């Protein structure tokens, strides 16, 4: 057992994949141990940052997401700091940047290892990710299977294309971004929030159902086409 592990770790792709796993484990441990800030104290940050506040909000939000902090908290914090509309916009910018960073890290550290070892059904699943459209990415993002950052790393290890992944990630994040940002703004500044800012969030459940149904239809048509093509 130990010699086999040593041979495996002697491969560059295995070492990179191990580094990826250790990094994710470290983020998870840090997430459990780090103190939680008080949302009500966050609005003072925007005043102290001045003109750098938008850039800082997007960059810090992205770093938190790639460190596996839940997107819900990041968006709530953005709403508390910047208000419902700007907070939602900066949260979406952070989601785009975090999706790109997570995908890039997963691709560099994990893709070669995964590509060398996928067989059978896993190979077909990897092929599905490689063919995936924006709609497919949105569908996966809306499923409660893992956090935003973890999904980004996971996509990087597959054969998925970067452009549909980034576009789908932002589209999937949009409905809840407005709702959570409005809630964060209400917590920090009650009475000053226009709750129409939360209206797009009500579309999230409907969008999830429609996208899941369309994905199921596309998969069903593909399977029927494969069956009909067989001699």
C-alpha positions in Angstrom: 0.0 0.0 0.0 2.7 2.5 1.0 4.9 1.8 -2.0 1.9 2.3 -4.3 1.2 5.7 -2.6 4.8 6.7 -3.0 4.8 5.9 -6.7 1.5 7.8 -7.1 2.9 10.9 -5.3 6.0 10.6 -7.4 4.0 11.8 -10.4 3.9 15.6 -10.9 0.1 15.5 -11.6 -0.5 13.6 -8.4 1.5 16.1 -6.4 -0.4 19.0 -7.8 -3.7 17.3 -7.1 -2.6 16.6 -3.5 -1.7 20.3 -3.2 -5.2 21.2 -4.4 -6.8 18.9 -1.8 -4.6 20.2 1.0 -5.4 23.8 0.0 -9.1 23.0 0.2 -8.8 21.3 3.5 -6.9 24.3 4.8 -9.6 26.7 3.7 -12.3 24.5 5.3 -10.4 24.5 8.6 -9.8 28.2 8.5 -13.5 28.7 7.8 -14.4 26.9 10.9 -11.9 28.7 13.1 -12.1 32.3 11.8 -14.2 34.8 13.8 -17.5 36.0 12.3 -17.8 39.8 11.9 -20.9 41.7 13.0 -22.9 42.6 9.9 -24.1 45.8 11.6 -20.5 47.1 11.8 -19.8 46.6 8.1 -21.1 49.9 6.6 -18.2 51.9 8.2 -15.9 50.0 5.9 -17.1 51.7 2.7 -16.5 55.2 4.2 -12.9 54.3 5.3 -12.1 52.8 1.8 -13.2 55.9 -0.1 -12.8 55.7 -3.8 -11.2 52.2 -3.6 -14.3 50.7 -2.0 -15.8 49.2 -5.3 -12.5 47.5 -6.2 -11.9 46.4 -2.7 -15.4 45.0 -2.4 -15.0 42.9 -5.6 -11.5 41.7 -4.8 -12.1 40.9 -1.2 -15.4 39.2 -2.0 -13.7 37.1 -4.6 -10.9 36.0 -2.2 -13.5 35.1 0.4 -15.3 33.0 -2.2 -12.2 31.1 -3.3 -11.5 30.5 0.4 -14.8 28.6 0.5 -16.7 31.3 2.4 -20.4 30.8 1.4 -21.7 33.2 -1.3 -24.7 34.0 0.9 -22.5 35.6 3.5 -20.4 37.5 1.0 -23.5 38.9 -0.7 -25.1 39.8 2.7 -21.9 41.6 3.6 -21.7 43.4 0.3 -25.3 44.6 0.8 -24.5 45.8 4.3 -21.5 47.7 3.2 -22.6 49.2 -0.1 -26.4 49.0 -0.1 -28.8 46.8 -2.0 -28.1 47.8 -5.6 -24.3 48.5 -5.5 -23.9 45.6 -3.1 -25.5 43.2 -5.6 -23.4 44.5 -8.5 -20.2 44.1 -6.5 -21.2 40.7 -5.3 -21.7 39.6 -8.9 -18.3 41.1 -9.8 -16.8 39.1 -7.0 -18.6 35.9 -8.2 -17.2 36.4 -11.7 -13.6 36.9 -10.4 -13.9 34.1 -7.9 -15.2 31.7 -10.6 -12.3 32.5 -12.9 -9.7 32.1 -10.0 -11.2 28.8 -8.8 -11.5 27.4 -12.3 -7.9 28.4 -13.1 -6.5 26.8 -9.9 -8.5 23.6 -10.4 -7.4 23.4 -14.1 -3.7 23.9 -13.2 -3.6 21.7 -10.1 -6.2 19.0 -10.9 -7.1 18.6 -14.5 -4.1 16.5 -15.6 -4.6 14.1 -12.7 -8.3 13.7 -13.3 -7.9 13.3 -17.1 -5.3 10.5 -16.7 -7.6 8.5 -14.5 -11.3 8.9 -15.6 -12.8 5.7 -17.0 -16.2 4.4 -17.8 -19.0 6.5 -16.4 -16.6 9.1 -15.0 -15.2 9.6 -18.5 -18.7 10.1 -19.9 -19.4 12.6 -17.1 -16.2 14.4 -17.9 -17.3 14.5 -21.6 -20.6 16.0 -20.5 -18.8 18.8 -18.7 -16.7 19.4 -21.8 -19.8 19.8 -24.0 -21.7 21.8 -21.5 -23.4 25.0 -22.5 -24.1 28.1 -20.4 -27.5 26.5 -19.5 -25.8 23.4 -18.2 -23.5 25.5 -15.9 -26.5 27.5 -14.6 -28.3 24.3 -13.8 -25.3 22.9 -11.9 -24.8 26.1 -10.0 -28.4 26.2 -8.9 -28.3 22.7 -7.5 -27.5 22.5 -3.8 -24.5 20.2 -4.2 -21.6 22.3 -3.0 -20.5 25.8 -2.2 -19.7 28.4 -4.9 -15.9 28.1 -4.5 -15.8 24.3 -4.4 -17.8 24.1 -7.6 -15.4 26.4 -9.3 -12.4 24.3 -8.3 -14.3 21.1 -9.4 -15.1 22.6 -12.8 -11.5 23.4 -13.3 -10.6 19.7 -12.9 -13.0 18.7 -15.7 -12.8 19.4 -19.4 -15.3 22.2 -19.2 -14.8 25.3 -21.4 -14.0 28.5 -19.5 -16.4 30.9 -21.3 -19.7 29.0 -20.7 -18.6 28.4 -17.2 -18.0 32.0 -16.3 -21.2 33.3 -18.0 -23.2 30.5 -16.4 -21.8 31.3 -13.0 -22.7 34.9 -13.1 -26.2 34.2 -14.5 -26.9 31.6 -11.8 -25.7 34.1 -9.1 -27.8 37.0 -10.3 -31.3 36.2 -8.8 -30.1 35.7 -5.2 -27.5 38.4 -5.4 -30.2 41.1 -5.3 -32.2 39.5 -2.6 -29.3 38.8 -0.2 -27.8 42.2 -0.8 -31.2 43.8 0.1 -31.3 41.7 3.3 -27.8 42.7 4.2 -28.6 46.3 3.7 -31.7 46.0 5.8 -29.8 44.5 8.7 -27.2 47.3 8.7 -29.6 50.2 7.9 -33.2 49.2 8.6 -35.8 51.5 7.1 -33.5 52.7 4.3 -34.0 49.8 1.9 -36.1 49.7 -1.2 -37.4 46.1 -1.0 -38.0 46.1 -4.8 -34.3 45.4 -4.9 -35.1 42.0 -3.7 -37.6 41.3 -6.4 -35.2 39.3 -8.7 -34.7 36.8 -5.9 -38.2 35.6 -6.3 -37.3 34.4 -9.7 -34.6 32.1 -8.4 -36.9 29.1 -7.6 -38.8 29.4 -10.9 -35.5 29.7 -12.9 -34.1 26.7 -11.1 -37.2 24.6 -12.0 -37.2 25.7 -15.7 -33.5 25.2 -16.1 -33.6 21.8 -14.5 -36.5 20.8 -16.8 -34.8 22.0 -19.9 -31.6 20.1 -18.9 -33.6 17.0 -18.4 -35.2 17.4 -21.8 -31.9 17.9 -23.5 -30.4 14.8 -21.9 -33.5 12.8 -22.8 -33.2 13.9 -26.5 -29.5 13.1 -26.5 -30.1 9.6 -25.1 -32.8 8.9 -27.6 -30.5 10.1 -30.4 -27.7 7.7 -29.2 -30.2 4.8 -29.0 -31.6 5.5 -32.5 -28.0 5.7 -33.9 -27.2 2.2 -32.7 -27.4 -0.6 -35.3 
